[in-house]
Amino acid sequence: MKPYTKLFALQIDENGFVFDPTKGISYTLNETALRVITLLKNGCPEENLHIKIAEEYAISLPSAEFDIENLLNTMKKYQLI
């Protein structure tokens, strides 16, 4: 499991509004992205995210894996994780 310590610095509300106080930048997350961040902050291992999301949103495992990989790559690009 990777430590996602940067996530704990973010201010995130229940509507998906994210504020990064270290950069002074705001972001808006969709429902699924908000759920993935919540799972990570609660200690869900990255390798289990696609299973949780596939179950919760009734989608295929490959689809969930693809979407989560894209989300995590985007978050890394913006240095959120």
PDB file of N, CA, C and O in Angstrom, chain B, residues numbered from 101:
ATOM      1  N   MET B 101       0.841  -1.180   0.000  1.00  0.00           N
ATOM      2  CA  MET B 101       0.000   0.000   0.000  1.00  0.00           C
ATOM      3  C   MET B 101       0.885   1.241   0.000  1.00  0.00           C
ATOM      4  O   MET B 101       1.819   1.348   0.794  1.00  0.00           O
ATOM      5  N   LYS B 102       0.586   2.170  -0.889  1.00  0.00           N
ATOM      6  CA  LYS B 102       1.340   3.411  -0.954  1.00  0.00           C
ATOM      7  C   LYS B 102       0.750   4.418   0.028  1.00  0.00           C
ATOM      8  O   LYS B 102      -0.467   4.493   0.195  1.00  0.00           O
ATOM      9  N   PRO B 103       1.605   5.178   0.667  1.00  0.00           N
ATOM     10  CA  PRO B 103       1.067   6.222   1.538  1.00  0.00           C
ATOM     11  C   PRO B 103       0.605   7.413   0.701  1.00  0.00           C
ATOM     12  O   PRO B 103       1.355   7.914  -0.137  1.00  0.00           O
ATOM     13  N   TYR B 104      -0.584   7.848   0.919  1.00  0.00           N
ATOM     14  CA  TYR B 104      -1.129   8.992   0.190  1.00  0.00           C
ATOM     15  C   TYR B 104      -1.227  10.181   1.139  1.00  0.00           C
ATOM     16  O   TYR B 104      -2.306  10.731   1.359  1.00  0.00           O
ATOM     17  N   THR B 105      -0.089  10.565   1.692  1.00  0.00           N
ATOM     18  CA  THR B 105      -0.071  11.622   2.696  1.00  0.00           C
ATOM     19  C   THR B 105      -0.537  12.962   2.146  1.00  0.00           C
ATOM     20  O   THR B 105      -1.093  13.771   2.889  1.00  0.00           O
ATOM     21  N   LYS B 106      -0.321  13.213   0.857  1.00  0.00           N
ATOM     22  CA  LYS B 106      -0.760  14.484   0.276  1.00  0.00           C
ATOM     23  C   LYS B 106      -2.277  14.626   0.333  1.00  0.00           C
ATOM     24  O   LYS B 106      -2.795  15.740   0.417  1.00  0.00           O
ATOM     25  N   LEU B 107      -2.985  13.509   0.289  1.00  0.00           N
ATOM     26  CA  LEU B 107      -4.448  13.561   0.346  1.00  0.00           C
ATOM     27  C   LEU B 107      -4.944  14.170   1.649  1.00  0.00           C
ATOM     28  O   LEU B 107      -5.983  14.829   1.677  1.00  0.00           O
ATOM     29  N   PHE B 108      -4.206  13.952   2.719  1.00  0.00           N
ATOM     30  CA  PHE B 108      -4.648  14.445   4.024  1.00  0.00           C
ATOM     31  C   PHE B 108      -4.498  15.952   4.164  1.00  0.00           C
ATOM     32  O   PHE B 108      -5.100  16.554   5.053  1.00  0.00           O
ATOM     33  N   ALA B 109      -3.703  16.567   3.298  1.00  0.00           N
ATOM     34  CA  ALA B 109      -3.561  18.016   3.313  1.00  0.00           C
ATOM     35  C   ALA B 109      -4.696  18.697   2.554  1.00  0.00           C
ATOM     36  O   ALA B 109      -4.949  19.886   2.745  1.00  0.00           O
ATOM     37  N   LEU B 110      -5.375  17.946   1.699  1.00  0.00           N
ATOM     38  CA  LEU B 110      -6.455  18.519   0.892  1.00  0.00           C
ATOM     39  C   LEU B 110      -7.708  18.717   1.735  1.00  0.00           C
ATOM     40  O   LEU B 110      -8.040  17.901   2.595  1.00  0.00           O
ATOM     41  N   GLN B 111      -8.385  19.810   1.466  1.00  0.00           N
ATOM     42  CA  GLN B 111      -9.680  20.055   2.095  1.00  0.00           C
ATOM     43  C   GLN B 111     -10.744  19.632   1.091  1.00  0.00           C
ATOM     44  O   GLN B 111     -10.851  20.208   0.008  1.00  0.00           O
ATOM     45  N   ILE B 112     -11.526  18.626   1.456  1.00  0.00           N
ATOM     46  CA  ILE B 112     -12.493  18.033   0.544  1.00  0.00           C
ATOM     47  C   ILE B 112     -13.864  18.044   1.207  1.00  0.00           C
ATOM     48  O   ILE B 112     -14.027  17.579   2.335  1.00  0.00           O
ATOM     49  N   ASP B 113     -14.857  18.588   0.482  1.00  0.00           N
ATOM     50  CA  ASP B 113     -16.203  18.538   1.046  1.00  0.00           C
ATOM     51  C   ASP B 113     -16.992  17.390   0.413  1.00  0.00           C
ATOM     52  O   ASP B 113     -16.517  16.745  -0.522  1.00  0.00           O
ATOM     53  N   GLU B 114     -18.189  17.143   0.922  1.00  0.00           N
ATOM     54  CA  GLU B 114     -18.991  15.999   0.478  1.00  0.00           C
ATOM     55  C   GLU B 114     -19.529  16.144  -0.943  1.00  0.00           C
ATOM     56  O   GLU B 114     -20.046  15.182  -1.510  1.00  0.00           O
ATOM     57  N   ASN B 115     -19.411  17.338  -1.520  1.00  0.00           N
ATOM     58  CA  ASN B 115     -19.870  17.576  -2.891  1.00  0.00           C
ATOM     59  C   ASN B 115     -18.765  17.418  -3.922  1.00  0.00           C
ATOM     60  O   ASN B 115     -19.007  17.588  -5.117  1.00  0.00           O
ATOM     61  N   GLY B 116     -17.560  17.095  -3.478  1.00  0.00           N
ATOM     62  CA  GLY B 116     -16.455  16.904  -4.403  1.00  0.00           C
ATOM     63  C   GLY B 116     -15.627  18.143  -4.656  1.00  0.00           C
ATOM     64  O   GLY B 116     -14.785  18.147  -5.554  1.00  0.00           O
ATOM     65  N   PHE B 117     -15.845  19.197  -3.887  1.00  0.00           N
ATOM     66  CA  PHE B 117     -15.016  20.390  -4.009  1.00  0.00           C
ATOM     67  C   PHE B 117     -13.739  20.160  -3.219  1.00  0.00           C
ATOM     68  O   PHE B 117     -13.783  19.818  -2.037  1.00  0.00           O
ATOM     69  N   VAL B 118     -12.597  20.349  -3.880  1.00  0.00           N
ATOM     70  CA  VAL B 118     -11.299  20.100  -3.265  1.00  0.00           C
ATOM     71  C   VAL B 118     -10.481  21.381  -3.294  1.00  0.00           C
ATOM     72  O   VAL B 118     -10.401  22.058  -4.319  1.00  0.00           O
ATOM     73  N   PHE B 119      -9.882  21.702  -2.169  1.00  0.00           N
ATOM     74  CA  PHE B 119      -8.966  22.833  -2.105  1.00  0.00           C
ATOM     75  C   PHE B 119      -7.618  22.329  -1.633  1.00  0.00           C
ATOM     76  O   PHE B 119      -7.507  21.671  -0.599  1.00  0.00           O
ATOM     77  N   ASP B 120      -6.590  22.652  -2.414  1.00  0.00           N
ATOM     78  CA  ASP B 120      -5.215  22.296  -2.057  1.00  0.00           C
ATOM     79  C   ASP B 120      -4.566  23.541  -1.444  1.00  0.00           C
ATOM     80  O   ASP B 120      -4.150  24.442  -2.172  1.00  0.00           O
ATOM     81  N   PRO B 121      -4.477  23.597  -0.118  1.00  0.00           N
ATOM     82  CA  PRO B 121      -3.952  24.799   0.539  1.00  0.00           C
ATOM     83  C   PRO B 121      -2.463  25.033   0.279  1.00  0.00           C
ATOM     84  O   PRO B 121      -1.983  26.156   0.428  1.00  0.00           O
ATOM     85  N   THR B 122      -1.733  23.996  -0.103  1.00  0.00           N
ATOM     86  CA  THR B 122      -0.306  24.178  -0.367  1.00  0.00           C
ATOM     87  C   THR B 122      -0.068  24.916  -1.680  1.00  0.00           C
ATOM     88  O   THR B 122       0.973  25.547  -1.860  1.00  0.00           O
ATOM     89  N   LYS B 123      -1.038  24.837  -2.602  1.00  0.00           N
ATOM     90  CA  LYS B 123      -0.910  25.502  -3.902  1.00  0.00           C
ATOM     91  C   LYS B 123      -1.925  26.608  -4.109  1.00  0.00           C
ATOM     92  O   LYS B 123      -1.781  27.431  -5.013  1.00  0.00           O
ATOM     93  N   GLY B 124      -2.955  26.629  -3.267  1.00  0.00           N
ATOM     94  CA  GLY B 124      -4.014  27.621  -3.424  1.00  0.00           C
ATOM     95  C   GLY B 124      -4.910  27.346  -4.623  1.00  0.00           C
ATOM     96  O   GLY B 124      -5.482  28.271  -5.201  1.00  0.00           O
ATOM     97  N   ILE B 125      -5.034  26.072  -4.999  1.00  0.00           N
ATOM     98  CA  ILE B 125      -5.809  25.689  -6.181  1.00  0.00           C
ATOM     99  C   ILE B 125      -7.011  24.851  -5.758  1.00  0.00           C
ATOM    100  O   ILE B 125      -6.931  24.046  -4.830  1.00  0.00           O
ATOM    101  N   SER B 126      -8.131  25.058  -6.460  1.00  0.00           N
ATOM    102  CA  SER B 126      -9.343  24.291  -6.215  1.00  0.00           C
ATOM    103  C   SER B 126      -9.617  23.352  -7.381  1.00  0.00           C
ATOM    104  O   SER B 126      -9.269  23.639  -8.526  1.00  0.00           O
ATOM    105  N   TYR B 127     -10.241  22.238  -7.070  1.00  0.00           N
ATOM    106  CA  TYR B 127     -10.621  21.232  -8.054  1.00  0.00           C
ATOM    107  C   TYR B 127     -12.038  20.781  -7.745  1.00  0.00           C
ATOM    108  O   TYR B 127     -12.530  20.959  -6.631  1.00  0.00           O
ATOM    109  N   THR B 128     -12.683  20.200  -8.738  1.00  0.00           N
ATOM    110  CA  THR B 128     -13.989  19.580  -8.527  1.00  0.00           C
ATOM    111  C   THR B 128     -13.902  18.122  -8.951  1.00  0.00           C
ATOM    112  O   THR B 128     -13.444  17.811 -10.051  1.00  0.00           O
ATOM    113  N   LEU B 129     -14.340  17.240  -8.078  1.00  0.00           N
ATOM    114  CA  LEU B 129     -14.312  15.807  -8.344  1.00  0.00           C
ATOM    115  C   LEU B 129     -15.709  15.305  -8.681  1.00  0.00           C
ATOM    116  O   LEU B 129     -16.708  15.832  -8.190  1.00  0.00           O
ATOM    117  N   ASN B 130     -15.765  14.285  -9.520  1.00  0.00           N
ATOM    118  CA  ASN B 130     -17.052  13.621  -9.711  1.00  0.00           C
ATOM    119  C   ASN B 130     -17.259  12.635  -8.563  1.00  0.00           C
ATOM    120  O   ASN B 130     -16.377  12.444  -7.726  1.00  0.00           O
ATOM    121  N   GLU B 131     -18.420  12.023  -8.540  1.00  0.00           N
ATOM    122  CA  GLU B 131     -18.782  11.128  -7.439  1.00  0.00           C
ATOM    123  C   GLU B 131     -17.789   9.970  -7.285  1.00  0.00           C
ATOM    124  O   GLU B 131     -17.401   9.618  -6.171  1.00  0.00           O
ATOM    125  N   THR B 132     -17.388   9.390  -8.404  1.00  0.00           N
ATOM    126  CA  THR B 132     -16.490   8.245  -8.348  1.00  0.00           C
ATOM    127  C   THR B 132     -15.109   8.649  -7.862  1.00  0.00           C
ATOM    128  O   THR B 132     -14.513   7.948  -7.043  1.00  0.00           O
ATOM    129  N   ALA B 133     -14.598   9.755  -8.346  1.00  0.00           N
ATOM    130  CA  ALA B 133     -13.287  10.234  -7.903  1.00  0.00           C
ATOM    131  C   ALA B 133     -13.304  10.537  -6.407  1.00  0.00           C
ATOM    132  O   ALA B 133     -12.347  10.235  -5.694  1.00  0.00           O
ATOM    133  N   LEU B 134     -14.382  11.126  -5.947  1.00  0.00           N
ATOM    134  CA  LEU B 134     -14.525  11.407  -4.518  1.00  0.00           C
ATOM    135  C   LEU B 134     -14.520  10.106  -3.722  1.00  0.00           C
ATOM    136  O   LEU B 134     -13.916  10.036  -2.653  1.00  0.00           O
ATOM    137  N   ARG B 135     -15.186   9.085  -4.234  1.00  0.00           N
ATOM    138  CA  ARG B 135     -15.216   7.785  -3.545  1.00  0.00           C
ATOM    139  C   ARG B 135     -13.833   7.150  -3.505  1.00  0.00           C
ATOM    140  O   ARG B 135     -13.437   6.595  -2.481  1.00  0.00           O
ATOM    141  N   VAL B 136     -13.090   7.226  -4.617  1.00  0.00           N
ATOM    142  CA  VAL B 136     -11.736   6.666  -4.655  1.00  0.00           C
ATOM    143  C   VAL B 136     -10.844   7.370  -3.634  1.00  0.00           C
ATOM    144  O   VAL B 136     -10.095   6.711  -2.912  1.00  0.00           O
ATOM    145  N   ILE B 137     -10.913   8.679  -3.566  1.00  0.00           N
ATOM    146  CA  ILE B 137     -10.098   9.428  -2.600  1.00  0.00           C
ATOM    147  C   ILE B 137     -10.482   9.043  -1.179  1.00  0.00           C
ATOM    148  O   ILE B 137      -9.616   8.862  -0.323  1.00  0.00           O
ATOM    149  N   THR B 138     -11.770   8.919  -0.931  1.00  0.00           N
ATOM    150  CA  THR B 138     -12.228   8.514   0.404  1.00  0.00           C
ATOM    151  C   THR B 138     -11.688   7.132   0.758  1.00  0.00           C
ATOM    152  O   THR B 138     -11.226   6.911   1.877  1.00  0.00           O
ATOM    153  N   LEU B 139     -11.746   6.211  -0.189  1.00  0.00           N
ATOM    154  CA  LEU B 139     -11.213   4.868   0.058  1.00  0.00           C
ATOM    155  C   LEU B 139      -9.720   4.917   0.361  1.00  0.00           C
ATOM    156  O   LEU B 139      -9.255   4.262   1.294  1.00  0.00           O
ATOM    157  N   LEU B 140      -8.969   5.684  -0.414  1.00  0.00           N
ATOM    158  CA  LEU B 140      -7.526   5.809  -0.171  1.00  0.00           C
ATOM    159  C   LEU B 140      -7.234   6.409   1.201  1.00  0.00           C
ATOM    160  O   LEU B 140      -6.367   5.925   1.929  1.00  0.00           O
ATOM    161  N   LYS B 141      -7.962   7.463   1.544  1.00  0.00           N
ATOM    162  CA  LYS B 141      -7.746   8.112   2.840  1.00  0.00           C
ATOM    163  C   LYS B 141      -8.091   7.174   3.999  1.00  0.00           C
ATOM    164  O   LYS B 141      -7.541   7.297   5.094  1.00  0.00           O
ATOM    165  N   ASN B 142      -9.009   6.237   3.743  1.00  0.00           N
ATOM    166  CA  ASN B 142      -9.410   5.285   4.783  1.00  0.00           C
ATOM    167  C   ASN B 142      -8.554   4.023   4.784  1.00  0.00           C
ATOM    168  O   ASN B 142      -8.855   3.064   5.495  1.00  0.00           O
ATOM    169  N   GLY B 143      -7.488   4.026   3.986  1.00  0.00           N
ATOM    170  CA  GLY B 143      -6.538   2.928   4.034  1.00  0.00           C
ATOM    171  C   GLY B 143      -6.751   1.797   3.047  1.00  0.00           C
ATOM    172  O   GLY B 143      -6.079   0.770   3.137  1.00  0.00           O
ATOM    173  N   CYS B 144      -7.669   1.963   2.107  1.00  0.00           N
ATOM    174  CA  CYS B 144      -7.873   0.909   1.106  1.00  0.00           C
ATOM    175  C   CYS B 144      -6.625   0.817   0.227  1.00  0.00           C
ATOM    176  O   CYS B 144      -6.186   1.829  -0.319  1.00  0.00           O
ATOM    177  N   PRO B 145      -6.055  -0.357   0.083  1.00  0.00           N
ATOM    178  CA  PRO B 145      -4.879  -0.502  -0.777  1.00  0.00           C
ATOM    179  C   PRO B 145      -5.224  -0.192  -2.235  1.00  0.00           C
ATOM    180  O   PRO B 145      -6.300  -0.544  -2.718  1.00  0.00           O
ATOM    181  N   GLU B 146      -4.306   0.463  -2.919  1.00  0.00           N
ATOM    182  CA  GLU B 146      -4.534   0.837  -4.316  1.00  0.00           C
ATOM    183  C   GLU B 146      -4.942  -0.358  -5.170  1.00  0.00           C
ATOM    184  O   GLU B 146      -5.794  -0.238  -6.051  1.00  0.00           O
ATOM    185  N   GLU B 147      -4.330  -1.514  -4.905  1.00  0.00           N
ATOM    186  CA  GLU B 147      -4.620  -2.693  -5.713  1.00  0.00           C
ATOM    187  C   GLU B 147      -6.024  -3.256  -5.487  1.00  0.00           C
ATOM    188  O   GLU B 147      -6.461  -4.128  -6.239  1.00  0.00           O
ATOM    189  N   ASN B 148      -6.734  -2.778  -4.474  1.00  0.00           N
ATOM    190  CA  ASN B 148      -8.108  -3.228  -4.211  1.00  0.00           C
ATOM    191  C   ASN B 148      -9.160  -2.216  -4.650  1.00  0.00           C
ATOM    192  O   ASN B 148     -10.354  -2.506  -4.589  1.00  0.00           O
ATOM    193  N   LEU B 149      -8.742  -1.051  -5.084  1.00  0.00           N
ATOM    194  CA  LEU B 149      -9.700   0.001  -5.444  1.00  0.00           C
ATOM    195  C   LEU B 149     -10.664  -0.447  -6.533  1.00  0.00           C
ATOM    196  O   LEU B 149     -11.869  -0.218  -6.431  1.00  0.00           O
ATOM    197  N   HIS B 150     -10.143  -1.082  -7.570  1.00  0.00           N
ATOM    198  CA  HIS B 150     -11.010  -1.472  -8.687  1.00  0.00           C
ATOM    199  C   HIS B 150     -12.078  -2.480  -8.250  1.00  0.00           C
ATOM    200  O   HIS B 150     -13.185  -2.482  -8.790  1.00  0.00           O
ATOM    201  N   ILE B 151     -11.757  -3.318  -7.294  1.00  0.00           N
ATOM    202  CA  ILE B 151     -12.736  -4.288  -6.800  1.00  0.00           C
ATOM    203  C   ILE B 151     -13.871  -3.573  -6.074  1.00  0.00           C
ATOM    204  O   ILE B 151     -15.047  -3.848  -6.314  1.00  0.00           O
ATOM    205  N   LYS B 152     -13.505  -2.657  -5.189  1.00  0.00           N
ATOM    206  CA  LYS B 152     -14.514  -1.897  -4.437  1.00  0.00           C
ATOM    207  C   LYS B 152     -15.404  -1.090  -5.376  1.00  0.00           C
ATOM    208  O   LYS B 152     -16.628  -1.095  -5.242  1.00  0.00           O
ATOM    209  N   ILE B 153     -14.777  -0.391  -6.332  1.00  0.00           N
ATOM    210  CA  ILE B 153     -15.543   0.463  -7.241  1.00  0.00           C
ATOM    211  C   ILE B 153     -16.427  -0.380  -8.154  1.00  0.00           C
ATOM    212  O   ILE B 153     -17.576  -0.016  -8.406  1.00  0.00           O
ATOM    213  N   ALA B 154     -15.914  -1.491  -8.646  1.00  0.00           N
ATOM    214  CA  ALA B 154     -16.723  -2.371  -9.500  1.00  0.00           C
ATOM    215  C   ALA B 154     -17.957  -2.868  -8.753  1.00  0.00           C
ATOM    216  O   ALA B 154     -19.052  -2.920  -9.315  1.00  0.00           O
ATOM    217  N   GLU B 155     -17.776  -3.231  -7.490  1.00  0.00           N
ATOM    218  CA  GLU B 155     -18.908  -3.708  -6.682  1.00  0.00           C
ATOM    219  C   GLU B 155     -19.914  -2.594  -6.415  1.00  0.00           C
ATOM    220  O   GLU B 155     -21.120  -2.784  -6.572  1.00  0.00           O
ATOM    221  N   GLU B 156     -19.410  -1.434  -6.011  1.00  0.00           N
ATOM    222  CA  GLU B 156     -20.295  -0.335  -5.619  1.00  0.00           C
ATOM    223  C   GLU B 156     -21.054   0.276  -6.792  1.00  0.00           C
ATOM    224  O   GLU B 156     -22.188   0.729  -6.635  1.00  0.00           O
ATOM    225  N   TYR B 157     -20.428   0.289  -7.969  1.00  0.00           N
ATOM    226  CA  TYR B 157     -21.050   0.923  -9.128  1.00  0.00           C
ATOM    227  C   TYR B 157     -21.539  -0.087 -10.169  1.00  0.00           C
ATOM    228  O   TYR B 157     -21.974   0.299 -11.254  1.00  0.00           O
ATOM    229  N   ALA B 158     -21.466  -1.367  -9.841  1.00  0.00           N
ATOM    230  CA  ALA B 158     -21.944  -2.444 -10.719  1.00  0.00           C
ATOM    231  C   ALA B 158     -21.356  -2.327 -12.128  1.00  0.00           C
ATOM    232  O   ALA B 158     -22.084  -2.335 -13.121  1.00  0.00           O
ATOM    233  N   ILE B 159     -20.024  -2.217 -12.196  1.00  0.00           N
ATOM    234  CA  ILE B 159     -19.325  -2.178 -13.473  1.00  0.00           C
ATOM    235  C   ILE B 159     -18.312  -3.326 -13.507  1.00  0.00           C
ATOM    236  O   ILE B 159     -18.032  -3.948 -12.483  1.00  0.00           O
ATOM    237  N   SER B 160     -17.779  -3.592 -14.671  1.00  0.00           N
ATOM    238  CA  SER B 160     -16.821  -4.690 -14.798  1.00  0.00           C
ATOM    239  C   SER B 160     -15.498  -4.326 -14.131  1.00  0.00           C
ATOM    240  O   SER B 160     -15.144  -3.153 -14.014  1.00  0.00           O
ATOM    241  N   LEU B 161     -14.784  -5.352 -13.702  1.00  0.00           N
ATOM    242  CA  LEU B 161     -13.467  -5.121 -13.091  1.00  0.00           C
ATOM    243  C   LEU B 161     -12.502  -4.443 -14.067  1.00  0.00           C
ATOM    244  O   LEU B 161     -11.810  -3.508 -13.665  1.00  0.00           O
ATOM    245  N   PRO B 162     -12.426  -4.873 -15.334  1.00  0.00           N
ATOM    246  CA  PRO B 162     -11.506  -4.182 -16.257  1.00  0.00           C
ATOM    247  C   PRO B 162     -11.851  -2.704 -16.445  1.00  0.00           C
ATOM    248  O   PRO B 162     -10.962  -1.858 -16.534  1.00  0.00           O
ATOM    249  N   SER B 163     -13.135  -2.407 -16.504  1.00  0.00           N
ATOM    250  CA  SER B 163     -13.559  -1.010 -16.652  1.00  0.00           C
ATOM    251  C   SER B 163     -13.168  -0.195 -15.423  1.00  0.00           C
ATOM    252  O   SER B 163     -12.656   0.917 -15.546  1.00  0.00           O
ATOM    253  N   ALA B 164     -13.409  -0.747 -14.253  1.00  0.00           N
ATOM    254  CA  ALA B 164     -13.045  -0.055 -13.013  1.00  0.00           C
ATOM    255  C   ALA B 164     -11.539   0.141 -12.926  1.00  0.00           C
ATOM    256  O   ALA B 164     -11.067   1.206 -12.529  1.00  0.00           O
ATOM    257  N   GLU B 165     -10.791  -0.883 -13.295  1.00  0.00           N
ATOM    258  CA  GLU B 165      -9.333  -0.800 -13.242  1.00  0.00           C
ATOM    259  C   GLU B 165      -8.817   0.283 -14.187  1.00  0.00           C
ATOM    260  O   GLU B 165      -7.937   1.062 -13.819  1.00  0.00           O
ATOM    261  N   PHE B 166      -9.356   0.335 -15.391  1.00  0.00           N
ATOM    262  CA  PHE B 166      -8.966   1.334 -16.382  1.00  0.00           C
ATOM    263  C   PHE B 166      -9.274   2.743 -15.872  1.00  0.00           C
ATOM    264  O   PHE B 166      -8.424   3.631 -15.933  1.00  0.00           O
ATOM    265  N   ASP B 167     -10.484   2.939 -15.374  1.00  0.00           N
ATOM    266  CA  ASP B 167     -10.896   4.258 -14.898  1.00  0.00           C
ATOM    267  C   ASP B 167     -10.073   4.721 -13.705  1.00  0.00           C
ATOM    268  O   ASP B 167      -9.687   5.887 -13.627  1.00  0.00           O
ATOM    269  N   ILE B 168      -9.806   3.815 -12.785  1.00  0.00           N
ATOM    270  CA  ILE B 168      -9.021   4.179 -11.600  1.00  0.00           C
ATOM    271  C   ILE B 168      -7.583   4.496 -11.983  1.00  0.00           C
ATOM    272  O   ILE B 168      -6.984   5.423 -11.437  1.00  0.00           O
ATOM    273  N   GLU B 169      -7.031   3.743 -12.908  1.00  0.00           N
ATOM    274  CA  GLU B 169      -5.670   4.023 -13.368  1.00  0.00           C
ATOM    275  C   GLU B 169      -5.597   5.423 -13.986  1.00  0.00           C
ATOM    276  O   GLU B 169      -4.652   6.170 -13.736  1.00  0.00           O
ATOM    277  N   ASN B 170      -6.596   5.766 -14.790  1.00  0.00           N
ATOM    278  CA  ASN B 170      -6.630   7.111 -15.372  1.00  0.00           C
ATOM    279  C   ASN B 170      -6.761   8.179 -14.302  1.00  0.00           C
ATOM    280  O   ASN B 170      -6.085   9.207 -14.358  1.00  0.00           O
ATOM    281  N   LEU B 171      -7.627   7.940 -13.329  1.00  0.00           N
ATOM    282  CA  LEU B 171      -7.812   8.904 -12.244  1.00  0.00           C
ATOM    283  C   LEU B 171      -6.516   9.090 -11.454  1.00  0.00           C
ATOM    284  O   LEU B 171      -6.113  10.221 -11.183  1.00  0.00           O
ATOM    285  N   LEU B 172      -5.870   7.996 -11.086  1.00  0.00           N
ATOM    286  CA  LEU B 172      -4.634   8.101 -10.304  1.00  0.00           C
ATOM    287  C   LEU B 172      -3.527   8.781 -11.102  1.00  0.00           C
ATOM    288  O   LEU B 172      -2.746   9.551 -10.543  1.00  0.00           O
ATOM    289  N   ASN B 173      -3.453   8.509 -12.389  1.00  0.00           N
ATOM    290  CA  ASN B 173      -2.455   9.192 -13.229  1.00  0.00           C
ATOM    291  C   ASN B 173      -2.722  10.690 -13.304  1.00  0.00           C
ATOM    292  O   ASN B 173      -1.789  11.492 -13.268  1.00  0.00           O
ATOM    293  N   THR B 174      -3.982  11.064 -13.407  1.00  0.00           N
ATOM    294  CA  THR B 174      -4.350  12.491 -13.421  1.00  0.00           C
ATOM    295  C   THR B 174      -4.004  13.137 -12.082  1.00  0.00           C
ATOM    296  O   THR B 174      -3.476  14.248 -12.042  1.00  0.00           O
ATOM    297  N   MET B 175      -4.299  12.447 -11.001  1.00  0.00           N
ATOM    298  CA  MET B 175      -3.983  12.991  -9.681  1.00  0.00           C
ATOM    299  C   MET B 175      -2.471  13.151  -9.489  1.00  0.00           C
ATOM    300  O   MET B 175      -2.016  14.117  -8.876  1.00  0.00           O
ATOM    301  N   LYS B 176      -1.709  12.212 -10.010  1.00  0.00           N
ATOM    302  CA  LYS B 176      -0.250  12.323  -9.934  1.00  0.00           C
ATOM    303  C   LYS B 176       0.239  13.494 -10.773  1.00  0.00           C
ATOM    304  O   LYS B 176       1.154  14.212 -10.371  1.00  0.00           O
ATOM    305  N   LYS B 177      -0.368  13.685 -11.936  1.00  0.00           N
ATOM    306  CA  LYS B 177       0.000  14.788 -12.816  1.00  0.00           C
ATOM    307  C   LYS B 177      -0.173  16.134 -12.098  1.00  0.00           C
ATOM    308  O   LYS B 177       0.663  17.029 -12.223  1.00  0.00           O
ATOM    309  N   TYR B 178      -1.262  16.257 -11.353  1.00  0.00           N
ATOM    310  CA  TYR B 178      -1.532  17.487 -10.615  1.00  0.00           C
ATOM    311  C   TYR B 178      -0.914  17.490  -9.224  1.00  0.00           C
ATOM    312  O   TYR B 178      -1.175  18.388  -8.423  1.00  0.00           O
ATOM    313  N   GLN B 179      -0.098  16.489  -8.941  1.00  0.00           N
ATOM    314  CA  GLN B 179       0.618  16.348  -7.679  1.00  0.00           C
ATOM    315  C   GLN B 179      -0.322  16.348  -6.468  1.00  0.00           C
ATOM    316  O   GLN B 179      -0.034  16.946  -5.430  1.00  0.00           O
ATOM    317  N   LEU B 180      -1.445  15.662  -6.636  1.00  0.00           N
ATOM    318  CA  LEU B 180      -2.382  15.514  -5.526  1.00  0.00           C
ATOM    319  C   LEU B 180      -2.100  14.255  -4.713  1.00  0.00           C
ATOM    320  O   LEU B 180      -2.545  14.124  -3.573  1.00  0.00           O
ATOM    321  N   ILE B 181      -1.354  13.335  -5.317  1.00  0.00           N
ATOM    322  CA  ILE B 181      -0.928  12.130  -4.605  1.00  0.00           C
ATOM    323  C   ILE B 181       0.539  11.882  -4.920  1.00  0.00           C
ATOM    324  O   ILE B 181       1.122  10.915  -4.429  1.00  0.00           O
TER     325      ILE B 181
END
